[in-house]
Amino acid sequence: MDDFDRLATRLEARLVRIEDSLNMLVRIEERQANSDDAIKRSFERLDKLELRVQAVEVAHSKTDSQSLFNSKVAWTVLGAFLTIATTVIAFQLR
């Protein structure tokens, strides 16, 4: 009977260790699932940001071309004004 009690005690101790190990594995699996969800949410946010950046790039290119056009118009008007002013001054000095 003494050997049987020792064997039962050892088996019980091993079962407790196995149970503890399984509990740890369950906690690790829960953390892994939470991490996977967080990564999925992060990638969804990243996709949304990518769309926003794309929209800003398109708007910027339109604004940039409009600014370039406005700049050319301004320089043309300034050049025409200076030409007319120079011509008027030249005729008045004669």
C-alpha positions in Angstrom: 0.0 0.0 0.0 2.9 2.3 0.8 4.2 2.0 -2.8 0.8 2.7 -4.2 0.4 5.9 -2.1 3.8 7.2 -3.3 2.9 6.4 -6.9 -0.5 8.1 -6.5 1.2 11.2 -5.0 3.7 11.4 -7.8 1.0 11.0 -10.4 -1.1 13.7 -8.7 1.9 16.0 -8.7 2.5 15.4 -12.4 -1.1 16.0 -13.1 -1.0 19.3 -11.3 2.1 20.4 -13.3 0.3 19.3 -16.5 -2.7 21.3 -15.5 -0.6 24.4 -14.7 1.1 24.0 -18.1 -2.2 23.8 -19.9 -3.5 26.9 -18.1 -0.4 28.8 -19.2 -0.9 27.6 -22.8 -4.5 28.8 -22.6 -3.4 32.3 -21.4 -0.7 32.4 -24.1 -3.3 31.5 -26.8 -5.6 34.3 -25.5 -2.8 36.8 -25.7 -2.0 35.6 -29.2 -5.6 36.0 -30.3 -5.7 39.5 -28.8 -2.5 40.4 -30.6 -3.9 39.1 -33.9 -6.9 41.3 -33.4 -4.8 44.3 -32.6 -2.7 43.7 -35.7 -5.8 43.4 -37.9 -7.1 46.7 -36.5 -3.8 48.4 -37.2 -3.7 47.2 -40.8 -7.3 48.5 -41.3 -6.2 51.9 -39.9 -3.2 51.8 -42.2 -5.4 51.1 -45.2 -7.6 54.1 -44.3 -4.5 56.3 -43.9 -3.3 55.2 -47.2 -6.5 56.2 -48.8 -6.4 59.6 -47.1 -2.8 60.2 -48.2 -3.7 59.3 -51.8 -6.6 61.9 -51.7 -4.2 64.5 -50.3 -1.6 63.7 -53.1 -4.3 64.1 -55.8 -5.5 67.4 -54.2 -1.9 68.6 -53.9 -1.2 67.9 -57.6 -4.3 69.9 -58.6 -3.4 72.8 -56.4 0.2 72.7 -57.6 -0.8 72.9 -61.2 -3.2 75.7 -60.4 -0.5 77.6 -58.5 1.9 77.2 -61.5 -0.8 78.6 -63.8 -1.4 81.5 -61.5 2.3 82.2 -61.2 2.6 82.2 -65.0 -0.3 84.6 -65.4 1.1 86.9 -62.7 4.5 87.0 -64.4 2.9 87.7 -67.8 0.8 90.5 -66.4 3.8 92.0 -64.6 5.9 91.7 -67.8 3.2 93.4 -69.9 2.9 96.2 -67.3 6.6 96.8 -67.2 6.7 96.8 -71.0 3.9 99.3 -71.2 5.4 101.5 -68.4 8.8 101.5 -70.1 7.2 102.4 -73.5 5.2 105.2 -71.9 8.3 106.6 -70.1 10.4 106.3 -73.2 7.8 108.3 -75.3 7.5 111.0 -72.6 11.3 111.4 -72.5 11.5 112.1 -76.3 
